[in-house]
Amino acid sequence: MKKILLLGAQGMLGSEIFNISLERDDIEIVPYSRFNVDLTKEEEIVDKIVSVLEDKNIDSVINATAYTVVDKCEEGRGEELSMAINAVAPKYIAEACRQKNVPLYHFSTDYVFSGDTNQSFDENDDTDGFSPINKYGMHKLFGEKEILKYEKGFVLRTAWLAGPYGQNFVNKMVHLMKNVKNINVLKNEWGSPSFTQDVAESVINIAKSDNLPKNKILHIVNERGEEFKGGVSRIEFVKEIKNYLGFETTITPVKTFETIAKRPMSTALNNTFAEKLPDWKTGLHNFLAKEKEKIEKKRAVELKKQKAADKYRAQQEKLREEKLEQKKDNKK
């Protein structure tokens, strides 16, 4: 059985990785969160991680930590946290793994590309030629470069990630569709919808393998198929959520949204080296299956109530008509 140290165990992806591991008998996850090691305190990162690598006899490390509040990364305390966690901490995590000669699998993002051209990106495309347009992407790129300096350090990029633990775009859209009649969605944004269940299974298989990956950078994203080779648009993504759940919400395409941090236009990631994940629509449907069941049950209850109300009104109308007829008969 392989022992894997999981950093960021309480995040959206980390929670999924840990919960999936509980159902498997070929790995043991040692979960670490910010309560175990504070990644903003670089002076203690190496010592604490080396200590657990030794004490638990760890075979590999998955780093799923990140500060992902993109707008807050632009200034103030948010920028400080992003720099510390996304840019600086990876250097010390890699150093700890280097000291114990342990493979390190570090998650990164599609935002390391500027995405100002309508194209998709391969693993070895030059990030310097397509440099990030916001500080979150810039900090994550700094972190990538530190990981790649380590011989056994691997960067795993994912994108548009959604899952049951924490806030994400899909959950936000579902909430809006339940509460408003119209949603404005960017029409000129393309990417790679990915889902924590599929990504978690993939990284677990990579981390437990006796063989290191063939490439230093892997794109761990759900497949898009030929129809969406250049990326899935936000409009298509939202329409699929709407259609699968059976909402009647109007989706209005818009050119721009006012945000503090700029967002890339097109950052679809191509998976060349890692195992293929399910198609993005399959991943989305699997993620939303329980939500769909709840919505359909609620609709069935509401329909039953409506039928009962209609039946009651019909009975009352019939009684009213019978009374009117009786009054007419009495007058005769």
C-alpha positions as CSV (number, residue, x, y, z in Angstrom):
1,M,0.0,0.0,0.0
2,K,1.3,3.4,-1.0
3,K,1.3,6.3,1.5
4,I,0.6,9.7,0.1
5,L,0.9,13.0,1.9
6,L,-2.0,15.3,0.8
7,L,-1.5,19.0,1.3
8,G,-4.6,21.1,1.1
9,A,-6.8,18.3,2.4
10,Q,-9.7,20.6,3.3
11,G,-10.0,22.3,0.0
12,M,-12.4,21.5,-2.8
13,L,-10.1,19.1,-4.6
14,G,-8.3,17.9,-1.5
15,S,-11.5,16.9,0.2
16,E,-12.5,14.8,-2.9
17,I,-9.1,13.1,-3.0
18,F,-9.3,12.2,0.7
19,N,-12.8,10.9,0.5
20,I,-12.2,8.8,-2.6
21,S,-9.1,7.3,-0.9
22,L,-11.2,6.0,2.0
23,E,-12.9,3.6,-0.5
24,R,-9.6,2.2,-1.9
25,D,-7.3,-0.3,-0.3
26,D,-4.2,0.4,-2.4
27,I,-3.4,3.8,-0.9
28,E,-3.4,5.6,2.4
29,I,-3.8,9.3,2.4
30,V,-2.1,11.3,5.2
31,P,-4.2,14.5,5.2
32,Y,-2.5,17.9,6.0
33,S,-4.3,21.2,6.1
34,R,-3.4,24.7,7.2
35,F,-3.8,23.5,10.8
36,N,-0.9,21.2,10.3
37,V,1.4,23.4,8.3
38,D,1.0,27.2,7.7
39,L,2.2,27.8,4.2
40,T,2.5,31.5,4.9
41,K,5.4,30.8,7.3
42,E,8.1,29.7,4.9
43,E,10.6,29.2,7.8
44,E,8.6,26.2,9.1
45,I,7.4,24.5,5.9
46,V,10.5,22.4,5.1
47,D,11.0,21.1,8.7
48,K,7.3,20.2,9.2
49,I,7.0,18.4,5.8
50,V,10.3,16.6,6.2
51,S,9.2,15.4,9.6
52,V,5.9,13.9,8.3
53,L,7.7,12.3,5.3
54,E,10.0,10.5,7.7
55,D,7.5,9.7,10.5
56,K,4.8,8.3,8.1
57,N,7.2,6.8,5.6
58,I,5.6,8.7,2.8
59,D,5.9,7.5,-0.8
60,S,4.7,10.6,-2.7
61,V,3.2,14.0,-2.1
62,I,0.1,15.7,-3.6
63,N,0.0,19.5,-3.2
64,A,-3.6,20.6,-3.7
65,T,-3.1,23.9,-1.7
66,A,-4.0,27.2,-3.4
67,Y,-5.4,30.6,-2.7
68,T,-8.0,30.9,-5.4
69,V,-10.0,34.1,-4.7
70,V,-8.8,35.6,-8.0
71,D,-10.1,39.2,-7.5
72,K,-8.6,39.4,-4.0
73,C,-5.2,38.2,-5.3
74,E,-4.8,41.7,-7.0
75,E,-4.2,43.7,-3.9
76,G,-3.9,43.9,-0.1
77,R,-4.0,40.9,2.2
78,G,-5.3,38.7,-0.6
79,E,-2.3,39.5,-2.8
80,E,0.0,38.7,0.2
81,L,-1.7,35.3,0.7
82,S,-1.6,34.5,-2.9
83,M,2.1,35.3,-3.2
84,A,2.9,33.2,-0.1
85,I,0.8,30.1,-0.9
86,N,0.8,30.1,-4.7
87,A,4.2,31.4,-5.5
88,V,6.6,31.0,-2.6
89,A,5.4,27.9,-0.6
90,P,5.9,25.5,-3.6
91,K,9.7,26.2,-3.5
92,Y,9.9,25.0,0.1
93,I,7.5,22.1,-0.4
94,A,9.8,21.0,-3.3
95,E,12.9,21.3,-1.1
96,A,11.3,19.1,1.6
97,C,10.5,16.4,-1.1
98,R,14.0,16.8,-2.5
99,Q,15.6,16.1,0.9
100,K,13.7,12.8,1.1
101,N,13.7,12.0,-2.7
102,V,9.9,11.8,-2.8
103,P,7.9,12.6,-5.9
104,L,5.8,15.7,-5.7
105,Y,2.6,16.3,-7.7
106,H,1.6,20.0,-7.6
107,F,-1.7,21.4,-8.9
108,S,-1.8,24.5,-11.0
109,T,-4.2,26.3,-13.2
110,D,-5.1,27.3,-16.8
111,Y,-4.6,30.9,-15.7
112,V,-0.9,30.6,-16.2
113,F,-1.7,31.3,-19.9
114,S,-2.9,34.8,-21.0
115,G,-5.7,33.3,-23.1
116,D,-6.0,36.3,-25.3
117,T,-6.1,34.3,-28.4
118,N,-8.8,31.8,-29.4
119,Q,-6.7,28.6,-29.0
120,S,-6.2,25.6,-26.7
121,F,-2.9,24.9,-25.0
122,D,-0.7,21.8,-24.8
123,E,1.4,20.9,-21.8
124,N,4.7,22.2,-23.2
125,D,3.4,25.4,-24.7
126,D,5.5,28.4,-23.6
127,T,3.9,30.2,-20.7
128,D,6.4,33.1,-21.1
129,G,5.0,33.7,-24.6
130,F,1.5,33.6,-23.2
131,S,2.1,35.2,-19.8
132,P,-0.7,35.5,-17.2
133,I,-2.9,38.6,-17.2
134,N,-3.8,38.6,-13.5
135,K,-1.8,38.1,-10.3
136,Y,-3.4,34.8,-9.4
137,G,-2.1,33.3,-12.7
138,M,1.2,35.0,-12.3
139,H,1.7,33.7,-8.7
140,K,0.7,30.1,-9.8
141,L,3.2,30.3,-12.7
142,F,6.0,31.3,-10.2
143,G,5.0,28.3,-8.2
144,E,5.2,26.0,-11.2
145,K,8.7,27.1,-12.0
146,E,9.8,26.2,-8.5
147,I,8.3,22.8,-8.7
148,L,9.8,22.1,-12.1
149,K,13.3,22.8,-10.8
150,Y,13.0,19.6,-8.7
151,E,13.8,16.4,-10.7
152,K,10.8,14.6,-9.3
153,G,8.5,17.6,-9.2
154,F,5.5,17.5,-11.5
155,V,2.9,20.2,-12.4
156,L,-0.7,19.1,-12.8
157,R,-2.8,21.8,-14.4
158,T,-6.6,21.7,-14.2
159,A,-9.3,24.2,-15.1
160,W,-12.9,25.3,-14.4
161,L,-12.9,22.9,-11.5
162,A,-16.2,22.0,-9.9
163,G,-17.1,19.6,-7.1
164,P,-19.3,19.0,-4.0
165,Y,-16.9,20.6,-1.5
166,G,-16.7,24.4,-1.6
167,Q,-17.9,27.1,-3.9
168,N,-17.6,26.9,-7.7
169,F,-19.1,28.1,-10.9
170,V,-21.5,25.2,-11.4
171,N,-23.0,25.5,-7.9
172,K,-23.4,29.3,-8.4
173,M,-25.3,28.7,-11.7
174,V,-27.6,26.1,-10.0
175,H,-28.4,28.6,-7.2
176,L,-29.1,31.4,-9.7
177,M,-31.4,29.2,-11.8
178,K,-33.4,28.3,-8.7
179,N,-33.9,32.0,-7.8
180,V,-33.8,34.2,-10.9
181,K,-35.4,34.1,-14.3
182,N,-32.5,35.5,-16.3
183,I,-28.7,34.9,-16.1
184,N,-26.1,37.0,-17.9
185,V,-23.2,34.8,-19.2
186,L,-20.0,35.8,-21.0
187,K,-20.2,34.8,-24.6
188,N,-16.5,35.1,-25.5
189,E,-14.8,32.8,-22.9
190,W,-13.7,29.2,-23.6
191,G,-12.1,26.6,-21.3
192,S,-12.0,23.0,-20.1
193,P,-14.8,22.1,-17.5
194,S,-13.3,19.6,-15.1
195,F,-14.8,17.8,-12.1
196,T,-13.1,16.9,-8.8
197,Q,-14.2,13.3,-8.8
198,D,-12.5,12.6,-12.1
199,V,-9.4,14.7,-11.3
200,A,-9.0,13.1,-7.9
201,E,-9.2,9.6,-9.3
202,S,-6.6,10.5,-11.9
203,V,-4.0,12.1,-9.5
204,I,-4.4,9.2,-7.0
205,N,-3.5,6.7,-9.8
206,I,-0.6,8.9,-10.8
207,A,0.7,9.3,-7.3
208,K,0.5,5.6,-6.4
209,S,2.2,4.4,-9.6
210,D,5.7,2.9,-9.4
211,N,6.5,4.8,-12.6
212,L,7.0,8.6,-12.8
213,P,5.0,10.5,-15.5
214,K,6.5,10.8,-19.0
215,N,6.2,14.5,-18.9
216,K,7.0,17.1,-16.2
217,I,3.7,18.9,-16.9
218,L,0.3,17.1,-17.1
219,H,-3.1,18.6,-18.0
220,I,-5.7,16.8,-15.8
221,V,-9.0,18.0,-17.4
222,N,-12.2,16.3,-18.6
223,E,-12.2,15.5,-22.3
224,R,-14.0,17.8,-24.7
225,G,-14.3,15.8,-27.9
226,E,-13.9,17.1,-31.5
227,E,-17.0,19.3,-31.2
228,F,-15.3,21.4,-28.5
229,K,-11.7,20.9,-29.5
230,G,-11.0,24.7,-29.1
231,G,-12.7,24.7,-25.7
232,V,-16.2,24.7,-24.2
233,S,-17.8,28.2,-24.1
234,R,-19.3,29.5,-20.9
235,I,-22.6,29.8,-22.8
236,E,-22.5,26.1,-23.8
237,F,-21.5,25.1,-20.2
238,V,-24.4,27.0,-18.6
239,K,-26.9,25.7,-21.2
240,E,-25.9,22.1,-20.4
241,I,-26.5,22.8,-16.7
242,K,-29.9,24.3,-17.5
243,N,-30.9,21.5,-19.8
244,Y,-29.8,18.6,-17.6
245,L,-31.6,20.0,-14.6
246,G,-34.7,21.1,-16.6
247,F,-34.7,24.8,-15.7
248,E,-36.5,27.4,-17.8
249,T,-34.0,30.2,-17.0
250,T,-33.2,32.6,-19.8
251,I,-29.5,32.8,-20.6
252,T,-28.4,36.2,-22.0
253,P,-25.0,36.4,-23.7
254,V,-22.9,39.4,-22.7
255,K,-19.5,40.7,-23.8
256,T,-18.0,41.7,-20.5
257,F,-18.3,41.5,-16.7
258,E,-16.8,44.1,-14.5
259,T,-14.2,42.3,-12.3
260,I,-11.1,43.5,-10.4
261,A,-8.9,40.9,-12.0
262,K,-8.9,40.4,-15.8
263,R,-9.9,36.9,-16.9
264,P,-8.4,35.0,-19.8
265,M,-10.6,34.7,-22.9
266,S,-9.5,31.2,-23.9
267,T,-7.5,28.7,-21.8
268,A,-8.7,25.3,-22.9
269,L,-6.1,22.7,-21.9
270,N,-5.3,19.6,-24.0
271,N,-4.4,16.4,-22.3
272,T,-1.6,14.7,-24.1
273,F,0.2,12.6,-21.4
274,A,-2.2,11.7,-18.6
275,E,-4.9,9.1,-18.6
276,K,-8.1,10.4,-20.3
277,L,-10.9,11.6,-18.1
278,P,-14.6,11.2,-19.0
279,D,-16.2,13.7,-21.3
280,W,-17.1,17.0,-19.6
281,K,-20.8,16.4,-20.1
282,T,-20.5,13.0,-18.4
283,G,-18.5,14.6,-15.6
284,L,-21.1,17.4,-15.2
285,H,-24.0,15.0,-15.2
286,N,-22.3,12.8,-12.6
287,F,-21.7,15.8,-10.4
288,L,-25.3,17.1,-10.7
289,A,-27.0,13.7,-10.5
290,K,-28.0,14.1,-6.8
291,E,-29.1,17.7,-7.4
292,K,-31.2,16.5,-10.3
293,E,-32.8,13.9,-8.1
294,K,-33.6,16.4,-5.4
295,I,-35.1,18.8,-8.0
296,E,-37.2,16.1,-9.6
297,K,-38.5,15.0,-6.2
298,K,-39.5,18.6,-5.3
299,R,-41.2,19.0,-8.7
300,A,-43.1,15.8,-8.2
301,V,-44.3,17.0,-4.8
302,E,-45.3,20.3,-6.2
303,L,-47.1,18.7,-9.1
304,K,-49.0,16.4,-6.6
305,K,-50.0,19.5,-4.5
306,Q,-51.1,21.3,-7.7
307,K,-53.2,18.3,-8.8
308,A,-54.8,18.1,-5.3
309,A,-55.5,21.9,-5.4
310,D,-57.0,21.6,-8.9
311,K,-59.2,18.7,-7.8
312,Y,-60.4,20.6,-4.7
313,R,-61.2,23.7,-6.8
314,A,-63.1,21.5,-9.3
315,Q,-65.1,19.9,-6.5
316,Q,-65.9,23.3,-5.0
317,E,-67.0,24.6,-8.4
318,K,-69.2,21.6,-8.8
319,L,-70.8,22.1,-5.4
320,R,-71.4,25.8,-6.2
321,E,-73.1,24.9,-9.5
322,E,-75.3,22.3,-7.8
323,K,-76.4,24.9,-5.2
324,L,-77.3,27.3,-7.9
325,E,-79.3,24.7,-9.7
326,Q,-81.1,23.8,-6.4
327,K,-82.0,27.5,-5.8
328,K,-83.4,27.7,-9.3
329,D,-85.5,24.5,-8.7
330,N,-86.8,25.9,-5.4
331,K,-88.0,29.1,-7.1
332,K,-90.0,27.1,-9.6
